[in-house]
């Protein structure tokens, strides 16, 4: 009788630990608790649609379409497009503080600022591809990462980069709608 009661008493903390672990694992949102009011962040996100152009003997990679999204610490957004060498008028807007806080938390919590700035070379035979750059300045620390789309390189693009890219693409889509 004593053994059963000890097993039951010992199982209760284990059950609570399992429930707590499951809730943390299934939680989809990035916690914003790491973000403090003194955080200063600036994000510059650039996407180039590149094409390899052959001039007979030589080849050159040229940009057909470029999008630049700049997000300042106060939530101010500037979106620029350059198409075939001609710049279109800039679009300016703002994002709310919650969205900016989410982006800051995503960058701080995922370890984005610690990602090595390694190169993602373009695979041979790829003529059309997208090359992206994210430059983040967080509290004076700068991290700039360049990468090409996954189907244009043999290297693995870290999911952290893809998550931030997705968030920034959503902001661009809201601006152009």
Secondary structure, 3 states (H helix, E strand, C coil): CHHHHHHHHHHHHHHHHHHHHHHHHHCCCCCCCCCCCCCCEEEEEEEEEEEEEECCCCEEEEEEEEEEEEECCCCEEEEEEEECCEECCCEEEECCHHHHHHHHHHHHHCCHHHCCCCCCCCCCCCCEEEEEEEEEEECCEEEEEEEECHHHCCCCCCHHHHHHHHHHHHHHHHHHC
